Amino acid sequence: MPFNTRISLLALSAALASTSALAQQSLPTIEVGGAPLRSTSHPPVRAGVRAPGPRVAQAPTQQAPAAPSAEPSEPVSPIVRYAVPTATYTVSGKDFQNTRQFEMSSGMQQQMPGVIINDVGGNPFQPEIDYRGFNASPIAGTPQGLAVYQNGIRINEAWGDNVNWDLIPNVAIGGAVTVDMKNGFTWQGFELDGRFGSRSRRQGTMQYGVRSGDFASYMAMEAMGDKGYRQFSGSNVKRFYGDVGYRGESGEIHANITLGHNKFGASGPAPVELTYIDESAAFTTPQTYKNTLAMYDLNGTFQPSETWKLFGDVHYRAFDQARVDGNTTEFECEPGEDVCENENGGETGIPNYFNGQLPIGAIDRTWTRSRTIGGTVQATNEDRYFGFHNKFTVGVSYDHGWTSFSANEELGIIMPNLVVGGFGHIVEEPNSAISSVAVKASNDYLGVYALDALDITDRLTATVGARFNRAGIALYDMRGTALNGNGVFTRINPMAGLTYKILENVTAYASYSEANRAPTPLELGCADPNRPCLIDNFLVADPPLNQVVAHTIETGLRGNLDVPTFVPAVAAYLPGRLDWSAGLFRTNNFNDILAVPSTINGRGYFTNAGNTLRQGVEVSLRYTDEQLSAYANYTLTDATFRSTIVLGAPDNPLAQLWGNGSIMVTPGANLTSVARHRFKAGADYAVTPKWSVGANVVYSSGP
């Protein structure tokens, strides 16, 4: 399906320059942003600025010709790239389309430096995105380090900051700089796409955009189903996105809706011996997720004068998740015993139903119901003061979220096919730290920010800014008082940066920025190593956690060159343009939050793990002409602990040797599951206007 899209990864200072509406997160940021909210991507008509024409790829099946537009169809980037004092990476719609993927995460991994996918969810629609060692994962219980925005709305879920990538409509992605959703002003026409594949894969997409004078509307629908590559790992995805907009002489307003109803089967790690028998085998099941989303947004931009622009939005997000997870259990039922024992040999109140003759398992179920309402107001002034061009932005954002979370565990029988079949006994064993849970949580995130970019000369731009964050989090135990608690986290985060145009097409940049992330309700509810949780199933009363604070330094060079001008000898073979960049980054996290395994099998807890460091090098090349598009990039990520700390690691050979279930981590030790080397390369060549061939490679290794 064609994509009229561009995607960018920006560190905090660039994110502030474009949207400046981050409620609370640690560096860096992935934005799924939307025009016109908090950007200048739609130039006002009175300003007389026109954007480049649309870049619409060829339809894979059939498409009605797009209606001509009297105004620019593709928004202009809200960031003047040479003036941003951080690394920025952009993937065009044509390049994104060539990934031929139903989910956008694969395109991000293929072409964006520093991005890699960790397949921890057991399903391709539940990827964990890793950027420079920071994660955006759909798995509640993974410490999150990335904020994700759709149409300027932060879509990290209120309960655990997790990101459900499956709920972002893929066909509707379009725009500039950030991943923007399309609307009737940016895309007109009709497209229908249908595909079929192995393992009963079937998928279809439809999009329709129309414009009539000052009004426009757009809608997109997607559906996909398959049986999965492992047993019980099938997926069913249904997504809808719609937008209605009005564009006047000095303003624009949009109302849009995002809907999703997705079901997944997940297959976790299986013993090697089992895969020798059947490569598709799953070890204990069911493992299913059901995600439901309804998100509504009203946003607009207004330009009261040539130098002032006002932005605002109001949004509401409703997310529901039901999770079922079949597992083995710690309870042991021996022949001849009246009751079962826990793994420490202690008696429980669980009757020995089958006299130890049948293998006993457990089915853990969780229900999460999160609601978020919020909004942003922002003003931007762009003018000349004392002969200097200056751009000043000030704004305030507020989000209020509330969550109902419940969980229980049902005992079951492990069948010969390793399916756990429940027989109705709900476990209530407080002494074994397994009891049903019912808790409500609320979180309030307030952000007040200001950013100023001053062109000191026509080559030198200085950017300074600050943001005040306040996060208020409260837990309410609905079955007692043990989980009751609250906390308030505040911080002012400064940033500063410089860009300098060494040559007309070569720019140097350097920046320093700070950010913070408050603990999530889930993390606060599971932070006691003496009472670990079946993350995220069962919560206990816990000590407080400190917020994470990140300090980032970034510097580098970027530019472009016209190949025929620079190397005339190859003009006949390479008539296009080469864009390049090379940079260094270094982020220190203080009081980093990690998920730590417990000595009790299958349980864990969250803890402040001292200081951690993520630093490295990024190099990127991209060549483009009318027939050939090629890219190559490499990222070296050095992610290490910077504090001496004792962490639970029951499966570590050293911990088993000493018998205490823990290891001492010293400064310089590698952070786990962070790829040290990340290399991507690819090319597409248009043999004819209708046919093209291409290939790509993604390689990662380490630490």
C-alpha positions as CSV (number, residue, x, y, z in Angstrom):
1,M,0.0,0.0,0.0
2,P,1.3,3.5,-0.7
3,F,2.5,5.6,2.2
4,N,2.8,9.4,2.0
5,T,4.9,9.5,5.1
6,R,8.2,10.6,6.7
7,I,9.4,9.3,10.1
8,S,12.0,10.9,12.3
9,L,13.7,10.0,15.5
10,L,14.6,13.0,17.6
11,A,16.3,13.5,20.9
12,L,14.6,15.7,23.5
13,S,15.7,19.1,22.1
14,A,14.4,18.3,18.7
15,A,11.2,17.0,20.1
16,L,10.8,20.3,22.0
17,A,11.5,22.2,18.9
18,S,8.7,20.4,17.0
19,T,6.0,19.7,19.6
20,S,7.3,20.6,23.0
21,A,4.4,18.7,24.7
22,L,6.0,15.8,26.4
23,A,4.3,15.0,29.7
24,Q,7.0,12.8,31.3
25,Q,9.5,10.5,29.8
26,S,13.2,9.7,29.7
27,L,15.3,10.3,26.6
28,P,15.1,9.9,23.7
29,T,11.7,10.2,22.0
30,I,10.0,8.5,19.1
31,E,7.2,10.7,17.9
32,V,4.2,9.6,15.9
33,G,3.1,13.2,15.5
34,G,0.3,14.9,13.7
35,A,-0.2,18.1,11.8
36,P,-1.2,20.7,12.6
37,L,-1.0,20.2,16.3
38,R,2.2,21.6,17.9
39,S,3.9,22.0,14.6
40,T,4.1,24.5,11.7
41,S,3.7,21.8,9.1
42,H,0.8,23.5,7.5
43,P,1.9,27.0,6.4
44,P,-1.0,29.5,6.7
45,V,-2.3,30.6,3.3
46,R,-1.8,34.3,4.1
47,A,2.0,33.7,4.5
48,G,2.2,32.6,0.9
49,V,4.6,29.7,1.7
50,R,4.0,26.6,-0.4
51,A,5.2,23.1,0.3
52,P,6.7,20.6,-2.1
53,G,4.2,18.6,-4.2
54,P,3.0,15.2,-3.1
55,R,5.1,12.1,-3.4
56,V,2.6,9.3,-3.9
57,A,3.9,5.8,-4.5
58,Q,2.4,3.3,-7.0
59,A,-0.6,1.4,-5.8
60,P,-0.1,-2.4,-5.4
61,T,-3.6,-3.1,-6.7
62,Q,-5.9,-0.4,-7.9
63,Q,-6.3,3.3,-7.0
64,A,-8.4,6.1,-8.3
65,P,-6.3,9.1,-9.5
66,A,-5.8,11.5,-6.7
67,A,-7.7,14.7,-7.1
68,P,-5.5,17.7,-7.8
69,S,-5.0,20.1,-4.9
70,A,-4.9,23.8,-5.1
71,E,-2.7,23.9,-2.1
72,P,0.3,21.8,-1.1
73,S,-0.5,18.2,-0.4
74,E,2.5,17.3,1.7
75,P,3.2,19.3,4.8
76,V,6.5,21.2,5.2
77,S,8.7,19.9,8.0
78,P,8.2,21.9,11.2
79,I,11.9,21.7,11.8
80,V,14.6,23.5,9.8
81,R,16.9,20.5,9.9
82,Y,20.2,22.5,9.8
83,A,19.0,24.5,12.9
84,V,18.3,21.5,15.1
85,P,21.1,20.8,17.5
86,T,20.6,17.0,17.6
87,A,20.7,14.1,15.2
88,T,17.5,13.8,13.0
89,Y,16.7,10.9,10.7
90,T,14.0,10.9,8.1
91,V,12.6,8.1,6.0
92,S,10.5,9.1,3.0
93,G,7.1,7.6,2.2
94,K,8.5,5.8,-0.8
95,D,11.2,4.1,1.3
96,F,8.7,3.2,4.0
97,Q,6.3,1.7,1.5
98,N,9.1,-0.6,0.1
99,T,9.2,-2.5,3.4
100,R,5.9,-4.1,2.4
101,Q,5.0,-4.7,6.0
102,F,1.6,-4.5,7.7
103,E,3.2,-3.0,10.8
104,M,5.4,0.1,10.8
105,S,8.0,-1.2,13.3
106,S,9.7,-3.3,10.5
107,G,10.2,-0.2,8.4
108,M,11.7,1.7,11.4
109,Q,14.1,-1.2,12.0
110,Q,15.2,-1.5,8.4
111,Q,16.1,2.1,7.7
112,M,16.5,4.2,10.9
113,P,19.9,4.3,12.6
114,G,20.0,3.0,16.1
115,V,16.6,1.2,15.9
116,I,16.3,-2.5,16.4
117,I,13.4,-4.9,17.3
118,N,13.6,-7.3,20.2
119,D,11.1,-10.1,19.7
120,V,10.1,-10.6,23.3
121,G,6.3,-10.8,22.9
122,G,6.2,-14.0,21.0
123,N,4.1,-12.3,18.2
124,P,5.3,-10.1,15.3
125,F,2.6,-7.6,16.1
126,Q,4.0,-7.0,19.6
127,P,7.6,-5.8,18.9
128,E,9.8,-4.1,21.4
129,I,11.5,-1.1,19.8
130,D,15.0,-0.4,21.0
131,Y,16.6,3.0,20.1
132,R,20.1,3.6,21.5
133,G,19.3,1.2,24.3
134,F,16.0,2.7,25.3
135,N,12.8,0.7,24.9
136,A,9.2,1.1,23.9
137,S,7.6,-2.2,24.6
138,P,4.0,-3.6,24.6
139,I,4.9,-5.8,27.5
140,A,3.8,-4.3,30.8
141,G,6.6,-4.8,33.2
142,T,9.3,-3.7,30.8
143,P,10.9,-0.4,32.1
144,Q,10.0,2.1,29.3
145,G,12.5,4.6,28.0
146,L,10.7,6.0,24.9
147,A,7.7,8.2,24.5
148,V,5.5,7.6,21.5
149,Y,3.2,10.3,20.0
150,Q,0.3,9.9,17.5
151,N,-1.1,13.2,16.1
152,G,0.7,14.9,19.0
153,I,-1.0,12.7,21.6
154,R,1.2,10.6,23.9
155,I,0.0,7.0,23.5
156,N,2.1,5.3,26.2
157,E,-0.5,3.6,28.3
158,A,-1.3,5.1,31.7
159,W,-0.7,1.8,33.7
160,G,2.8,0.9,32.7
161,D,3.9,3.4,30.0
162,N,3.9,0.4,27.6
163,V,3.3,1.0,23.9
164,N,0.9,-1.1,21.9
165,W,2.3,-0.8,18.4
166,D,-0.5,-2.9,17.0
167,L,-3.0,-0.1,17.6
168,I,-1.4,2.5,15.4
169,P,-3.2,2.4,12.0
170,N,-0.5,1.8,9.4
171,V,-2.2,2.7,6.2
172,A,-3.1,6.1,7.6
173,I,0.5,7.2,8.4
174,G,1.5,10.2,6.3
175,G,3.2,13.6,6.6
176,A,6.5,15.1,7.5
177,V,9.3,14.9,10.1
178,T,7.3,12.9,12.6
179,V,4.9,10.1,11.7
180,D,1.8,12.0,10.9
181,M,-1.6,10.6,10.2
182,K,-3.1,11.5,6.8
183,N,-6.1,13.7,6.3
184,G,-8.2,14.9,3.4
185,F,-5.9,17.9,2.7
186,T,-2.8,15.8,2.4
187,W,-4.2,12.7,0.5
188,Q,-7.1,12.4,-1.9
189,G,-8.2,9.4,-3.8
190,F,-9.3,5.8,-3.2
191,E,-7.2,2.7,-2.7
192,L,-8.0,-0.9,-2.0
193,D,-5.3,-3.4,-1.3
194,G,-5.6,-7.2,-0.6
195,R,-2.9,-9.7,0.0
196,F,-2.6,-13.4,0.9
197,G,0.2,-15.6,2.1
198,S,1.4,-18.7,4.0
199,R,0.0,-19.8,7.4
200,S,-3.4,-18.6,6.3
201,R,-2.3,-14.9,6.1
202,R,-4.9,-12.6,4.7
203,Q,-4.9,-8.9,4.9
204,G,-6.8,-6.0,3.4
205,T,-6.6,-2.2,3.6
206,M,-8.8,0.6,2.3
207,Q,-8.3,4.3,2.3
208,Y,-10.3,7.2,0.9
209,G,-9.6,10.9,1.0
210,V,-11.7,13.7,-0.5
211,R,-11.5,17.5,-0.4
212,S,-14.2,20.0,-1.2
213,G,-13.2,23.6,-0.9
214,D,-12.2,24.4,2.7
215,F,-13.4,21.0,4.0
216,A,-11.7,17.6,3.7
217,S,-12.2,14.1,5.1
218,Y,-10.2,10.9,5.2
219,M,-10.7,7.4,6.4
220,A,-8.7,4.2,6.5
221,M,-9.5,0.6,7.5
222,E,-7.2,-2.3,8.0
223,A,-7.8,-6.0,8.7
224,M,-5.3,-8.9,9.0
225,G,-5.4,-12.5,10.2
226,D,-3.1,-15.5,10.2
227,K,-2.4,-18.7,12.2
228,G,1.1,-17.7,13.2
229,Y,4.4,-19.4,12.7
230,R,4.1,-21.2,16.1
231,Q,1.2,-23.2,17.5
232,F,-1.4,-21.0,19.2
233,S,0.2,-17.8,17.9
234,G,-2.4,-16.6,15.4
235,S,-3.3,-12.9,15.1
236,N,-6.4,-10.9,14.2
237,V,-6.0,-7.2,13.7
238,K,-8.7,-4.7,12.9
239,R,-8.0,-0.9,12.8
240,F,-9.8,2.2,11.7
241,Y,-8.8,5.8,11.4
242,G,-10.9,8.8,10.3
243,D,-10.3,12.5,10.1
244,V,-12.6,15.5,9.2
245,G,-10.9,18.9,8.8
246,Y,-11.6,22.5,7.9
247,R,-8.9,24.9,6.6
248,G,-9.5,28.6,6.5
249,E,-7.4,31.6,5.6
250,S,-5.7,31.8,9.0
251,G,-6.4,28.5,10.7
252,E,-7.2,24.8,10.5
253,I,-9.1,22.4,12.7
254,H,-9.3,18.6,12.7
255,A,-11.4,16.0,14.5
256,N,-10.2,12.5,14.2
257,I,-10.8,9.0,15.7
258,T,-8.7,5.9,16.0
259,L,-10.2,2.5,16.7
260,G,-8.6,-0.9,17.2
261,H,-9.7,-4.4,18.1
262,N,-6.9,-6.9,18.1
263,K,-6.3,-10.4,19.3
264,F,-3.0,-12.2,19.5
265,G,-1.7,-15.6,20.5
266,A,1.9,-15.5,21.8
267,S,4.5,-18.2,21.9
268,G,7.3,-17.8,24.5
269,P,10.6,-19.6,24.6
270,A,10.4,-23.4,24.3
271,P,12.9,-26.0,25.5
272,V,15.3,-27.0,22.7
273,E,14.3,-30.7,23.2
274,L,10.7,-29.8,22.4
275,T,11.6,-27.9,19.2
276,Y,13.6,-30.9,18.0
277,I,10.3,-32.8,18.0
278,D,8.2,-30.0,16.5
279,E,9.7,-26.6,15.5
280,S,6.3,-24.9,15.9
281,A,5.7,-26.3,19.4
282,A,4.6,-24.0,22.2
283,F,5.6,-24.6,25.8
284,T,2.5,-24.1,28.0
285,T,-0.4,-22.2,26.6
286,P,-2.9,-20.4,26.3
287,Q,-1.0,-17.1,26.0
288,T,-3.3,-14.6,24.5
289,Y,-3.8,-10.8,24.4
290,K,-6.9,-8.9,23.5
291,N,-6.4,-5.1,22.9
292,T,-9.3,-2.7,22.3
293,L,-8.8,1.1,21.7
294,A,-10.9,4.1,21.0
295,M,-9.2,7.5,20.8
296,Y,-10.8,10.8,19.9
297,D,-8.9,14.1,19.2
298,L,-9.9,17.6,18.4
299,N,-6.9,19.8,17.4
300,G,-6.3,23.1,15.6
301,T,-4.0,25.9,14.7
302,F,-4.7,29.6,14.4
303,Q,-2.5,32.4,13.2
304,P,-3.8,35.8,14.5
305,S,-0.9,37.7,12.9
306,E,2.1,37.2,10.7
307,T,4.3,36.4,13.6
308,W,2.1,34.5,16.1
309,K,0.7,31.0,15.8
310,L,-1.5,29.3,18.4
311,F,-2.0,25.5,18.7
312,G,-4.2,23.4,20.8
313,D,-5.8,20.0,21.2
314,V,-8.2,18.1,23.5
315,H,-8.1,14.3,23.4
316,Y,-9.6,11.2,25.1
317,R,-8.1,7.7,24.9
318,A,-9.8,4.5,26.1
319,F,-7.7,1.3,26.2
320,D,-8.7,-2.1,27.4
321,Q,-6.5,-5.3,27.6
322,A,-7.4,-8.8,28.6
323,R,-4.4,-11.2,29.0
324,V,-4.4,-15.0,29.6
325,D,-1.2,-16.8,30.4
326,G,-0.9,-20.5,30.9
327,N,2.1,-21.7,32.9
328,T,3.6,-24.3,35.1
329,T,3.1,-23.6,38.8
330,E,5.2,-23.5,42.0
331,F,2.6,-25.5,43.9
332,E,3.5,-29.2,44.3
333,C,0.8,-31.9,44.9
334,E,2.4,-35.1,46.2
335,P,0.6,-38.5,46.3
336,G,-0.9,-39.2,49.6
337,E,-1.0,-35.6,50.8
338,D,-4.2,-33.8,51.7
339,V,-3.0,-30.4,50.5
340,C,-0.5,-29.1,48.0
341,E,2.8,-27.4,49.1
342,N,4.5,-24.3,47.8
343,E,8.0,-24.5,46.3
344,N,9.5,-23.8,49.8
345,G,7.7,-26.8,51.2
346,G,5.1,-24.9,53.1
347,E,1.6,-26.1,53.3
348,T,-1.1,-24.3,51.4
349,G,-4.9,-24.3,51.5
350,I,-5.0,-25.9,48.0
351,P,-6.6,-29.4,48.2
352,N,-4.8,-32.2,46.5
353,Y,-7.5,-32.7,43.9
354,F,-5.9,-35.4,41.9
355,N,-3.7,-37.0,44.5
356,G,-0.6,-36.0,42.6
357,Q,-1.5,-38.1,39.6
358,L,-1.9,-35.2,37.1
359,P,0.5,-32.4,36.3
360,I,-0.8,-29.1,37.7
361,G,-0.4,-25.8,36.0
362,A,-1.9,-22.3,36.4
363,I,-3.7,-19.8,34.2
364,D,-2.9,-16.2,35.1
365,R,-5.4,-13.6,33.9
366,T,-5.2,-9.8,34.0
367,W,-7.7,-7.1,33.0
368,T,-6.5,-3.6,32.4
369,R,-8.9,-0.7,31.7
370,S,-7.2,2.7,31.2
371,R,-8.6,6.0,30.3
372,T,-6.7,9.2,29.5
373,I,-8.0,12.8,28.9
374,G,-5.8,15.7,28.2
375,G,-4.9,18.7,26.1
376,T,-2.2,21.1,25.1
377,V,-2.1,24.9,24.4
378,Q,0.9,26.4,22.7
379,A,2.0,29.7,21.3
380,T,4.8,30.4,18.9
381,N,6.3,33.7,17.9
382,E,8.6,34.0,14.9
383,D,10.0,37.5,14.3
384,R,13.1,39.7,14.1
385,Y,14.3,41.4,17.3
386,F,17.2,43.9,17.2
387,G,18.0,42.6,13.7
388,F,18.1,38.9,14.8
389,H,15.7,36.3,13.6
390,N,14.1,34.6,16.6
391,K,11.6,31.8,17.2
392,F,10.0,31.5,20.7
393,T,7.6,28.8,21.8
394,V,5.8,28.5,25.1
395,G,3.1,26.0,26.1
396,V,1.4,23.9,28.7
397,S,0.2,20.3,28.5
398,Y,-1.9,18.2,30.9
399,D,-2.9,14.6,30.9
400,H,-5.1,12.8,33.5
401,G,-5.2,9.0,33.4
402,W,-7.1,6.5,35.5
403,T,-6.7,2.7,35.4
404,S,-8.6,-0.3,36.8
405,F,-6.4,-3.3,37.1
406,S,-7.4,-6.8,38.3
407,A,-5.8,-10.2,38.2
408,N,-6.2,-13.8,39.4
409,E,-4.7,-17.2,39.1
410,E,-6.7,-20.4,38.3
411,L,-5.2,-23.8,38.8
412,G,-5.4,-26.2,35.8
413,I,-4.2,-29.5,34.4
414,I,-1.4,-29.5,31.9
415,M,-2.6,-31.5,28.9
416,P,-0.4,-33.7,26.7
417,N,-0.3,-30.9,24.2
418,L,0.9,-28.5,27.0
419,V,-2.4,-26.6,27.0
420,V,-3.3,-25.7,30.6
421,G,-7.0,-26.4,31.2
422,G,-8.5,-24.7,34.2
423,F,-10.7,-26.5,36.7
424,G,-12.1,-23.5,38.6
425,H,-9.9,-23.2,41.7
426,I,-8.9,-19.5,42.1
427,V,-5.6,-19.3,44.2
428,E,-5.8,-17.2,47.3
429,E,-2.5,-17.8,49.0
430,P,-1.2,-14.6,50.7
431,N,1.7,-16.5,52.3
432,S,2.9,-17.5,48.9
433,A,2.3,-13.9,47.6
434,I,-0.3,-15.1,45.2
435,S,-3.8,-13.6,45.7
436,S,-6.3,-12.0,43.5
437,V,-5.7,-8.3,42.9
438,A,-8.0,-5.4,42.3
439,V,-6.5,-1.9,42.3
440,K,-7.3,1.5,40.8
441,A,-4.6,4.0,39.8
442,S,-4.6,7.6,38.8
443,N,-1.8,9.7,37.2
444,D,-1.6,13.4,36.5
445,Y,1.1,14.8,34.2
446,L,1.6,18.5,33.9
447,G,4.2,20.1,31.7
448,V,5.0,23.8,31.3
449,Y,7.7,24.6,28.7
450,A,9.5,27.3,26.8
451,L,12.0,27.1,23.9
452,D,13.9,29.9,22.1
453,A,15.9,29.6,18.9
454,L,18.0,32.7,18.0
455,D,19.9,33.1,14.7
456,I,23.0,34.9,16.0
457,T,24.3,35.0,12.4
458,D,23.1,33.6,9.1
459,R,25.2,30.5,10.0
460,L,25.0,30.2,13.8
461,T,21.8,29.3,15.7
462,A,21.5,29.0,19.5
463,T,18.7,27.1,21.1
464,V,17.8,27.2,24.8
465,G,14.8,25.9,26.6
466,A,13.4,24.4,29.8
467,R,10.4,22.3,30.9
468,F,8.8,21.9,34.2
469,N,7.3,18.4,34.8
470,R,5.0,17.4,37.6
471,A,3.8,13.8,37.8
472,G,1.3,12.8,40.5
473,I,0.6,9.0,40.9
474,A,-1.8,7.3,43.3
475,L,-2.8,3.7,44.0
476,Y,-6.0,2.6,45.6
477,D,-6.3,-1.0,46.9
478,M,-9.9,-2.3,46.2
479,R,-9.4,-5.4,48.4
480,G,-7.7,-3.9,51.4
481,T,-5.2,-1.2,52.2
482,A,-1.8,-2.8,51.5
483,L,-1.5,-1.3,48.0
484,N,-2.6,2.2,48.9
485,G,0.0,4.9,48.2
486,N,0.8,8.0,46.3
487,G,3.7,10.1,45.1
488,V,4.5,13.4,43.5
489,F,7.6,13.8,41.2
490,T,8.7,17.2,40.0
491,R,11.6,18.5,38.0
492,I,12.8,21.3,35.8
493,N,14.7,20.0,32.7
494,P,16.9,22.5,30.8
495,M,18.4,22.2,27.4
496,A,20.8,24.2,25.2
497,G,22.3,23.7,21.8
498,L,24.2,25.2,18.9
499,T,24.2,24.6,15.1
500,Y,26.7,26.1,12.7
501,K,26.6,26.0,9.0
502,I,30.3,25.3,8.1
503,L,29.4,25.3,4.4
504,E,26.1,25.8,2.6
505,N,25.5,22.0,2.7
506,V,27.5,21.0,5.9
507,T,26.3,21.7,9.4
508,A,27.8,21.0,12.8
509,Y,25.6,20.7,15.9
510,A,26.1,20.1,19.6
511,S,23.5,20.0,22.5
512,Y,23.0,19.3,26.1
513,S,19.6,18.3,27.5
514,E,18.0,16.8,30.6
515,A,14.8,14.7,31.0
516,N,13.1,12.8,33.7
517,R,10.7,9.8,34.0
518,A,8.5,9.2,37.0
519,P,7.9,5.6,38.0
520,T,4.7,4.1,36.6
521,P,1.8,2.8,38.8
522,L,2.9,-0.7,37.9
523,E,6.5,-0.1,38.9
524,L,5.4,1.5,42.2
525,G,3.2,-1.5,42.9
526,C,6.0,-4.0,42.5
527,A,9.2,-2.8,44.1
528,D,9.9,-5.0,47.1
529,P,12.5,-7.7,46.6
530,N,11.2,-9.6,49.6
531,R,7.7,-9.8,48.1
532,P,8.3,-10.2,44.3
533,C,5.4,-10.0,41.8
534,L,4.3,-12.2,39.0
535,I,4.8,-9.2,36.8
536,D,2.4,-7.8,35.9
537,N,-0.2,-10.1,37.5
538,F,0.1,-9.6,41.2
539,L,1.1,-6.5,43.2
540,V,2.2,-6.1,46.8
541,A,2.9,-3.2,49.2
542,D,6.2,-1.7,48.2
543,P,8.9,0.8,49.1
544,P,9.0,4.0,46.9
545,L,11.0,4.3,43.8
546,N,12.9,7.4,42.7
547,Q,12.3,9.1,39.4
548,V,14.8,8.5,36.6
549,V,16.8,11.6,35.4
550,A,18.7,11.6,32.1
551,H,21.5,13.9,31.0
552,T,22.3,13.8,27.3
553,I,25.2,15.3,25.3
554,E,25.1,15.0,21.5
555,T,27.3,16.4,18.8
556,G,28.0,15.7,15.1
557,L,28.1,16.8,11.5
558,R,25.5,16.4,8.7
559,G,25.1,17.5,5.2
560,N,24.4,16.6,1.6
561,L,26.1,16.9,-1.8
562,D,25.1,16.7,-5.4
563,V,27.1,13.7,-6.7
564,P,27.6,14.9,-10.3
565,T,28.9,18.3,-9.1
566,F,31.2,16.7,-6.6
567,V,32.4,13.8,-8.7
568,P,31.7,14.6,-12.4
569,A,33.2,11.3,-13.6
570,V,30.3,9.3,-12.2
571,A,27.5,11.7,-13.2
572,A,26.1,9.3,-15.8
573,Y,25.8,6.5,-13.2
574,L,24.9,8.5,-10.0
575,P,23.0,11.6,-11.0
576,G,21.4,12.1,-7.7
577,R,22.0,13.4,-4.2
578,L,23.8,12.0,-1.2
579,D,22.7,12.8,2.3
580,W,25.0,12.0,5.2
581,S,25.5,12.4,8.9
582,A,27.9,11.3,11.6
583,G,27.4,11.9,15.3
584,L,28.3,11.0,18.9
585,F,25.8,10.7,21.7
586,R,26.1,10.1,25.5
587,T,23.2,9.7,27.9
588,N,23.7,9.2,31.7
589,N,20.6,7.8,33.5
590,F,20.5,8.4,37.3
591,N,18.4,6.2,39.5
592,D,17.6,4.0,36.4
593,I,14.7,1.6,36.9
594,L,15.2,-2.0,36.0
595,A,13.1,-5.2,36.2
596,V,15.0,-7.7,38.3
597,P,14.2,-11.5,38.5
598,S,13.5,-13.0,42.0
599,T,14.8,-16.2,43.4
600,I,11.2,-17.4,43.3
601,N,10.7,-18.8,39.8
602,G,8.7,-16.6,37.5
603,R,8.6,-13.5,39.7
604,G,10.4,-10.3,39.8
605,Y,10.4,-6.7,41.0
606,F,11.4,-3.2,40.0
607,T,14.3,-1.4,41.6
608,N,16.4,1.7,41.2
609,A,19.6,0.3,39.8
610,G,21.9,3.2,40.3
611,N,23.4,5.0,37.3
612,T,23.6,3.6,33.8
613,L,25.3,5.0,30.6
614,R,24.3,4.7,27.0
615,Q,26.8,6.2,24.6
616,G,27.9,5.6,21.0
617,V,28.4,6.6,17.4
618,E,25.9,6.9,14.5
619,V,26.8,7.1,10.9
620,S,24.3,7.4,8.1
621,L,24.4,7.6,4.3
622,R,21.4,7.8,1.9
623,Y,21.6,8.2,-1.9
624,T,18.5,9.1,-4.0
625,D,17.9,9.8,-7.7
626,E,14.9,9.1,-10.0
627,Q,15.7,5.4,-10.3
628,L,17.9,4.4,-7.4
629,S,17.4,4.8,-3.7
630,A,20.0,3.3,-1.4
631,Y,21.0,3.7,2.2
632,A,23.5,2.4,4.8
633,N,23.9,3.2,8.4
634,Y,25.7,1.9,11.5
635,T,25.3,2.5,15.2
636,L,27.6,1.5,18.0
637,T,25.8,1.5,21.3
638,D,27.8,1.0,24.5
639,A,25.3,0.5,27.3
640,T,26.8,-0.1,30.8
641,F,26.2,0.1,34.5
642,R,28.0,2.9,36.2
643,S,27.3,2.0,39.8
644,T,28.1,-1.0,42.1
645,I,24.9,-2.7,43.0
646,V,23.6,-6.1,44.0
647,L,20.9,-7.5,41.7
648,G,18.9,-10.6,41.8
649,A,20.0,-13.1,39.1
650,P,18.9,-16.6,40.2
651,D,19.9,-18.2,36.9
652,N,23.4,-16.7,36.7
653,P,26.1,-19.4,37.2
654,L,27.9,-17.2,39.8
655,A,24.8,-16.7,41.8
656,Q,24.1,-20.4,41.8
657,L,27.7,-21.1,42.8
658,W,27.4,-18.8,45.9
659,G,23.9,-19.9,46.5
660,N,22.4,-16.5,47.3
661,G,20.5,-15.9,44.1
662,S,22.2,-12.5,43.5
663,I,25.3,-11.1,41.8
664,M,27.3,-7.9,42.4
665,V,27.3,-5.7,39.3
666,T,30.3,-3.3,39.0
667,P,30.8,-0.2,36.9
668,G,31.5,-1.1,33.2
669,A,29.2,-4.2,33.2
670,N,27.1,-4.4,30.1
671,L,23.3,-3.7,30.2
672,T,21.6,-6.9,29.0
673,S,19.7,-7.2,25.7
674,V,21.2,-4.1,24.2
675,A,22.8,-4.8,20.8
676,R,26.2,-3.2,20.6
677,H,26.5,-3.2,16.8
678,R,23.6,-2.3,14.5
679,F,24.1,-2.2,10.8
680,K,21.4,-1.6,8.1
681,A,21.7,-1.4,4.3
682,G,19.3,-1.5,1.4
683,A,18.6,-0.4,-2.1
684,D,15.7,-0.2,-4.5
685,Y,16.0,0.2,-8.3
686,A,13.2,1.2,-10.6
687,V,13.7,-1.0,-13.7
688,T,10.6,0.6,-15.3
689,P,8.1,3.2,-13.9
690,K,6.0,0.2,-12.8
691,W,8.6,-2.4,-11.7
692,S,11.3,-2.1,-9.2
693,V,13.7,-4.6,-7.4
694,G,15.3,-4.2,-4.0
695,A,16.9,-5.8,-1.1
696,N,17.9,-4.9,2.5
697,V,19.9,-6.3,5.3
698,V,19.7,-5.7,9.1
699,Y,22.5,-7.0,11.3
700,S,22.9,-6.6,15.1
701,S,25.1,-8.3,17.6
702,G,26.4,-7.9,21.1
703,P,27.0,-6.8,23.7
